[in-house]
Amino acid sequence: MPDRQPISTAPKDGSRVTVYWTDSDGVANESVARWDREDGSWWIFTDSNTQKKIEPTSWRPPSGGD
């Protein structure tokens, strides 16, 4: 599994990437997120109908098997 990298190095082409972020309760999370060019933010789905804007601190490139 590749090491985490700073979020500033993550692709911002609309592709989905694994990101790491901390919620308002201080809980660390790992999610699949997508960068939205229109609003300049990272978004995740919390369920099949709900999106949430997040501020990730790092991301992980896909492993060679993905």
C-alpha positions, 0 to 999 in steps of 0.5 A: 500500500502506498504511503499517504501524501500531502493533500496538496499533491492529490489529483484535482481532475475529478477522479476519486481518491482515498483521503484522510480527514478529521471530523468535528468530533475529532474522529479520524476518517478514511473516505473516497473523495472527489475534488470539485473544480467549481467550488474548489472543495473536496466532497464525499458521499455519507450515504447514497444520496448525501454529500459532505464537504470535507477538508482532508489533510492527506491522501493515498495513491492507488496501489498497483493492483487497483 
